[in-house]
Amino acid sequence: SGLTLYLTHNTDFAQVEVDHDQVNLDGVNLFFPEKRPFFLENSGAFTVTNSGGAAFNDPGQTELFFSRRIGIGSQGQAIPIVAGARLSGKGSDDVTVGLLNMQTEALEGISQANNFTVARLRRDLPNRSSIGGLFVNRQATGPQSISTDHNRTYAADGRLGIGENGIVQG
């Protein structure tokens, strides 16, 4: 009863507020926060968390899943999202589940059609401890795609509560 399933088809994010203009004088991509409700709701199920339960916001940390890459091209163009599904929440036995699958269309000269999949499981243990894993995949799809056009990331994380105040995590 703690899991929620969201489905979307021919998704239009036109109601989302526009990003503030920023001037970029170097070659590093600018970081714009996610504003689309489909990706924001229950987004904590897809992140590695610190002992307080909040997602790491340290700019030195690597963000393994960044939903802004779905449906937005490298130059900021909108790429149509054909369909998607998200299952997230807390299941039985203190297991947090996050499953996401999105399919985008191809835009000639801009982007191949892509399928994005994210799977995150985290099991809460006694004394503020937990163990979890994450899988992120982007796979080119469609008749023009090649099988080696993909990007995959695997991760495991854990947190060990020691006494009342100590925590070791990695």
C-alpha positions in Angstrom: 0.0 0.0 0.0 3.0 2.3 0.3 3.9 2.1 -3.4 2.6 4.5 -6.0 2.5 3.9 -9.8 2.5 6.9 -12.2 2.1 6.4 -15.9 2.5 9.1 -18.6 1.9 9.1 -22.4 2.8 11.9 -24.9 4.0 13.9 -21.9 3.9 17.7 -22.2 5.8 19.7 -19.5 4.5 23.1 -20.9 3.1 24.0 -17.4 6.5 23.9 -15.8 8.1 27.3 -15.1 10.9 28.3 -17.3 14.5 28.3 -16.1 16.2 31.5 -15.2 18.6 32.8 -17.9 22.2 32.3 -17.0 25.4 33.3 -18.8 28.0 30.6 -19.2 31.5 31.9 -19.9 33.3 28.5 -19.6 32.8 25.1 -21.1 31.2 23.5 -18.1 27.4 22.7 -18.4 25.2 24.7 -16.1 23.2 22.9 -13.5 19.4 23.6 -13.6 17.3 22.0 -10.9 14.5 19.7 -11.9 11.1 21.4 -11.9 8.8 18.8 -13.6 6.3 17.3 -11.2 6.5 13.8 -12.7 10.2 13.6 -11.7 10.0 15.6 -8.4 7.3 13.6 -6.7 8.9 11.0 -4.5 12.3 11.7 -6.1 14.0 10.8 -2.8 13.5 7.1 -3.8 16.2 7.6 -6.5 18.9 9.3 -4.5 21.6 8.4 -2.0 20.8 10.0 1.3 22.8 11.2 4.2 22.0 10.4 7.9 19.4 13.1 8.2 17.4 11.6 5.2 18.0 14.6 2.9 19.7 14.1 -0.4 23.3 15.1 -0.7 23.5 18.6 -2.1 27.3 18.9 -1.9 28.5 20.2 -5.3 31.6 17.8 -5.0 29.3 14.8 -4.9 28.5 12.9 -8.1 24.9 12.7 -9.0 24.3 9.3 -10.5 20.8 10.0 -11.8 19.9 13.4 -13.1 16.4 13.4 -14.5 16.9 16.8 -16.4 18.6 14.8 -19.1 15.3 13.0 -20.0 13.4 14.9 -22.7 15.9 17.8 -23.0 18.6 17.8 -25.7 22.2 18.8 -25.2 21.5 22.3 -26.5 18.3 22.7 -24.4 15.8 21.6 -27.1 12.7 19.7 -26.1 12.7 16.1 -27.0 9.3 14.5 -27.0 8.6 11.8 -24.4 6.5 9.0 -25.8 5.6 7.3 -22.6 6.9 6.5 -19.1 6.2 4.8 -15.9 7.4 5.3 -12.3 6.8 3.1 -9.3 8.1 4.5 -6.0 7.5 4.4 -2.3 8.1 2.2 0.7 7.3 -1.5 0.3 7.2 -4.2 3.0 10.1 -4.9 5.3 11.3 -1.2 5.3 12.4 -1.4 1.6 12.3 1.8 -0.4 11.7 1.2 -4.1 12.2 3.5 -7.0 11.7 2.2 -10.6 11.5 4.6 -13.6 11.3 3.9 -17.3 10.9 6.6 -20.0 11.0 6.4 -23.8 11.8 9.5 -25.9 11.3 10.0 -29.6 14.1 10.6 -32.1 14.6 14.1 -33.5 16.4 14.1 -36.8 19.8 15.7 -36.5 19.4 16.3 -32.8 18.9 13.0 -30.9 18.3 9.3 -31.3 15.3 7.8 -29.6 16.3 6.7 -26.1 15.0 4.5 -23.3 15.9 5.6 -19.8 15.7 3.1 -16.9 16.5 3.7 -13.3 16.1 1.1 -10.5 16.8 1.9 -6.8 16.3 -0.3 -3.8 17.2 0.6 -0.2 16.6 -1.6 2.8 16.4 0.2 6.2 18.1 -1.7 9.0 18.0 -1.1 12.8 19.9 1.8 14.4 19.7 4.2 11.4 21.6 1.7 9.2 20.7 0.9 5.6 22.0 -0.9 2.5 21.0 -0.1 -1.1 21.8 -0.4 -4.8 21.2 1.7 -7.9 21.1 0.9 -11.6 20.9 3.7 -14.3 20.7 2.9 -18.0 20.3 5.0 -21.2 19.9 2.9 -24.3 19.5 4.2 -27.9 16.4 2.6 -29.5 14.8 2.6 -32.9 15.8 1.4 -36.4 18.9 3.7 -36.7 20.4 2.8 -33.3 23.4 0.6 -32.7 23.6 -1.8 -29.8 26.7 -0.2 -28.3 25.0 3.2 -28.0 24.3 3.0 -24.3 25.4 4.4 -20.9 25.1 2.3 -17.8 25.9 3.0 -14.1 25.8 0.6 -11.2 26.2 1.6 -7.6 25.9 0.2 -4.1 25.7 2.2 -0.9 25.4 1.6 2.8 25.1 3.4 6.1 26.0 2.0 9.5 24.7 3.7 12.6 27.1 3.4 15.6 25.7 4.2 19.0 23.4 7.2 19.3 25.4 9.7 17.2 27.9 7.9 15.0 27.3 7.1 11.4 29.6 5.6 8.8 28.4 5.7 5.2 29.7 5.1 1.7 
